[in-house]
């Protein structure tokens, strides 16, 4: 690159860092779960969400994977896509993607400058500004389909003012109970808050009691439902995964996302694509096969070869930990397995560690570098393990304990996974933020 090009790149990076510093400074406003501010902000910006062809995906676990599967299949079908997910794994711009690519640093600066200069906007939070930026970027780019992952819950999430063509709820489990409620029924009610009158729902919940809560809400809004185990079916064979959604069927599917728990996510993704096909989008079976095979969702059962090898998984609640434990049980044991673990304060630490009891040989505890992280020493009261003062030290201790032919498993918090993955793979990163 020329000297002039280097100087331009340096200016772009400096501007990006400056705007991100401003945005991260809004962390002090916290997380606010009500929609009045967001509704007012959207109105001031001319309601960028209006008329946008959105797929809106909620759920305790699996919603990011479903979004990744749907978005990749849409691109394989030749459609232009937008994708919004949170939080980011390495860089903030990963949250907003156009045709599979994160916004450039320059476009992040562009949108944040425009929003910050708008004095008519209410005092938005970090997440609300991010959602608003995404919707502005999507309006400008006008993709054929926009896939949006709910941030937290559903009913009062800042994404819940979109006008979806299809909604999906992947799963219901206990997580964020101080915000969403202590019972599965309460959590289900919050997730079902994304339903819109007459808009089809694809439901990955199989538990009858929980599903009935959501289906009652759907019936009150005349929402047609395809539920896994009912209208939505899956089967496996040596030839691959076979899925059926009412009259739509596909077979010989192979997933690029590892883990048997992804089969249910694939069924939900197929249901979404079948609904979009009914609405006139040209999505062939071959495009779905290619998309599902090529889909990637970093930090989710992501295996990185080495001496030792590493397995990164954002298992941040007991259901996720059980899926990680099942995956480890399916893997042949070669050498010692060492868990690097850290979590935030609002998590069930016993529920996170217990499913891995028979799957790892040692544990190294470390606190993720975010405000709500639990001191690493506290996990020693739950399960024996050694404590590290930082993520780099934790990886070093784990590598020593695992040996060159072992496996280091990093799990418990997306923020820990992000930091460890960046060290192992030498990736550029932006600061973490638990929002």
N, C-alpha and C positions, 0 to 999 in steps of 0.2 A: 504493500500500500504506500502511496505517496505521502510526503510530509504533510501536504494539505489535507489528505484523507485522514491521516492520523490525528491531526488537530481537530477536524470535524467530529471524529469519533470520540475524542476526549471531551469535547464540549457537550456532545449528546449524553455521555455517561455522567458528567458533572450535573447537567440539568436534571437528568433522571434521578440521581441521588438526592438532589435538593428537593424535588417535588415529593419523592418518597418520604423524605424526612418530615415534610409538612403533613403528609397524610398520616404517617405513623404517630405524629403528635396528637392526632385526634383520638388515640387510644384512651385518653383520660375521660372522654365522653362515654366510654363503656359500650355495652350492648343494650339497646333499647328495643323492647319487643312491643311495638305498636306501629300502625301504618299511616297515621295522620301526616307525619313529617315527609315520609316518602311519597305519599299521594300528592302533597303540596309541591314537592320538588319536581315531580314528573309533570304536573300541570304547568309549572313555570317554564319547563323546558319543552313544552308543546307535546307532552305525552308520547315520548319516543316508542313506547311499548305498543301503542295503538296499531292494530292490524298486523302485528308481527307474528309470523307463523311459528309458534313456540311449542316445544315439548317440555313439560315441567315435571321434574322427577324429585320425589321426596323418599324418605326411608331412613331407618337407623343405620343399616349397613347395606352396601351394594349399590347405592345410588350413583356414585362416581363411576363404577364399573359399567353400569347400565348406560350412562351417558356416553362413555368411551365407545362401547359397542355400537350404539345407535349412530353416533356421529361418524364413526369410521365407515359403517355400512352406507350411510348417506353419501359420503364422498366417493365411495366405490361405485355408487350408482350415478355419478356424474353431477350430483347436486352440490351447490355451494352452501357452506355451513357456518354457523356461529356456535360457539360453545362457551358456557360460563360454569366454572367450578370453583370451589373453595374448600379449605385454604390452599395456598400454593405450596408446592414441595420444595422448589429451589428458588424460583424468581417470581416476583409479584405478577409480572405480565402473563404468567401461565394461566391466570384466572380467566383471561379473556382471549379466545382464539378465533381466528377467521380462517376457514379452510384448513384447519389443523395446525396453524402457526400462531404462536403467541403474538400479541401486539408488540410492535417494535418499541424500543425505549423512546424514540421520538414521538410516536403516537400516544404513548402514555403521558408524556409531557404535554402534548397538544391538548388532550382531553382534560387532564387535571387543571391546566391553566385556564381553560374555558370555564370549567365549573367553579374554580376558586374565584374567578373574576365576576361571577354572577352574584351580585349583592342581594338579589331577590330570593335566593335559596335559604331555607331554614337551616338551623344548626344540625347538620347531618353527622352521623357517626362514620367511622372508617369504612364499615361494611356498606352502609347506605351510599356513600360516595362511590364505592367500587361498583355496586350494582348499577348506579346511575351512569357511570362511565361506560360500562358494558353495553347498556341499552342504547346510549348515544352512538357508540361505535357500530353496533349492529344496525341501527337505523340508517347510518351513512352507507354501510356496505351492502345492505339489503340482501342477505343470504336467502336461499330457498327455504331453509329450516334452521331455527335456532334452538339448541338444546340447553336447558337451564337447570342446574342442580340447586335445590333448596339449600340455604346455608345452615339453618338450625330449625327444627320443628316443621313449620309449614304455615299455619294459620296467620301468624304475625311476623313471618319472615319478610324481609325487604323485597324478595323476589316475587311475592305473592300478589302483585298488582299487574302481572302480565295477563294476556288473554290467550290461554293455551288452546291448541287444536287437539292435544292428547295430554292426559296427566298419568302419572305412574307413582305407585307406592311400593317400594321393593320389599321392605321387611319392617317388623316392629320388634324392638327389644328395649331393655332398660338402659338409658343413657341420658345424660343431661336432666336427671330427674328433678333437680331443684327448679328447673325452668319449665319442663314439659309435664311434670307430674310423676307421682310415685308408682302408679299402676299402669299396666300395659293398655288398659282401656283409655285412660287419660292421654297417654302418649299417642294412641291411635287416633283419638279425636283431634289432637293438634295436627297430626300429619294429614288427616282428612280435610283439614281447612283449606287445602289447595284445590279441592274439587270445585268445578264451575258448572252451572246449570247446563245440562245436555252434552257436556264435553266428555268423551269416552275416558274411562279409567282402566288401566292395566294394573292388576293387583298381584304382587308376589307373595302376599301373606297366605299361608296355608292353615294356620291355627283357626279353627272354626269360631271360637268366641271372639277373638280379636277381629277377624274378618267381618263378623256380623256387625260390629260397631261401625266399621267403615261402610259396609253395604247399606246399613240403615241411612247413613248420611247420603250415600249415593242415590238411594231411592227417593229421598226427599227432594233431590235436585234433578230427578229424571236423568240420572247419569247411567249410561250402559257400562256394565262391568265385565271384564274378562279376568277371572281369578285363577291363579295357579292351582291345579288340582281339580278345577271345575271346567270352565270354558277354555282354559289354557293348560296344555298337557306337554309333558316331556318324557322322553325315553332314551335309553342309551344302548349301544351295541358296539361290536367291533368296527362297524362302518362309521361310527360317530354319533353325534347327538341328533335326535329327531324331535321336532317341535310341532305342535298344532295349536292354532288359535282360531276357534270356530271352524270356518271353511278353509282357512289358510293352513298349509302344511309345508314343511321343509325337512329334509333329512341329510345325512352325511355332512353334518357340521363339525368343524374342529375349531377350538377356541385358542386364541393367542394368549388368553388370560389363564394362568395356572390355578388349580384347585377345584375340587368337585363342587364347592359352594357356588362356583361361577355358572353351573348349569342352570340354576334357578334364575340367575341374573340374565343369562342368555335367553331364557324363555320370556322374561319380561321385555327385554329388548326386542325380541321378535314380535311380541304382541304390539308394541309401539309401532314398529315398522309396518306391520300388517294394517293397523289403523291408518297410518299415513298413506299407504297404498290405496286403501278404500277412498281416501280423500283426494286421489288423483295424482299422487306422486309416483313417478316411474321408478320403482325399486325392484329389480329382478332378484330371483333366488340366487343367481350367481354373484350378484353384488353383495348380498347378505353373507354368503359363504366366504367371499374374499374379505369382507369387512370384519367378520367375527374372527377369522384366522389372523388378520393383521392388526387387530386392535391391541393396544398396549395401555397399561395404566401403572406407571412407575410407582415403586414403593409398596406394591401389593403383591406379596409372594414373589418378589423380584429376586431371582438367583443370580449372583455375580461370582463367576469362577475365580479361583485364586488359591493362595497358600497362606492362611486358610481361605475357604470360600465364605461368602456372606449371603445371608437371606434377609431381605428387608421387607417388613410387613407392618402396615399401619393398623395393627390390631389394638384398638383403643377402648374396647368394651368387652364384656365377657363373651358375647356371641362371636365377635371377631377373634378373640383368643381361642375359642373352641374350634373355629375354622382353621386357624394356624396350627393348633395341636393335631387336628385330623390330617392336615397336609404333611406335617413332620412325621406322623405315624406311617404315612404312605411312602415315605422316602427311605431308601436303604441307608443303614447306619454305616458310615465310614469315618472312623476317628471320633473324637469327642465333640459334643455340641455345647456351646456356651451362649447363654442368653445375655444380651445387653438390654437393660430395661430401665425405663423412666416413664413417669405419667404425671398428669395434672391432678389437682386436689379434688376435683368433683367426680373422680372415677372410683369404681369398685376394685380396689387393688387385689383383694383376695380372689375375686372372680376373674381378674386378668392373669394372675400367676398360677392358680390351681390347674387350669387345663394343660399347662406346660410341664407339670411335675414329672411325668414319666418320659418327657420328650427331650429334656436337656440335662446335661451333666453338671453344670455350674452356672452361676448367675453373677453378673456384674451390674451394679446399680449406679445410675447417674441421673442428675436432674436436667431436663431440657431447659434451654435458655429462654424461658418465657416466664412472665410474672406468676402465673398460677401453678407453676411446677412444684411438686412435692420434694422436700429434701431427700436425697438418695438414702440417707441412713434410715429413714422411716420404713423402707421396704424390708430391712433386715428383721423387723418384728413380724413380718408376714411369711417370709421364706429366707433361709440362710443365703448369704451372698456377700461379695466384697464390694466396697464403695470406691468409685472413682470421682475425681474432682472436676472432670470435664469430659466431653465426648471423645476427644482425641485420646486421653488417658484410658478411657473405658475400652476403646477399640484395641489399644495396645495390650491391656491386661487380658482381654478376651482372646486375642490372638495367641498370647503366651499359654493360656489355659487350654485352648483348642488344639494347638500344635499345627504343623503345616498341612496335615491331612484332615483337619477338623472343619467344623462349620460354626460360624458366628451368626447368631440369629438376633437381629435388632428389631425390637417391637415395643409396644406400649403407648407410644405417642407419635403422631405424625411429625411433631417438631423434633423429636429425637431422631426419627428415621431420616428426616430431611438433612439434619446436621451430619449424621454418620455417613449417609449416602454421598454427600458432597465431599467428605474427606476421602472415602474409599475410591470414588470415581473421579476425583479432582474436578468438581463442577463449580462454576460460578454461582453465587448465592446472593439473595437479598436477606435482610434480617427477618427472623420469624415474627409472627404476631398471632396471638391466640384469638383471632376474629375472622 
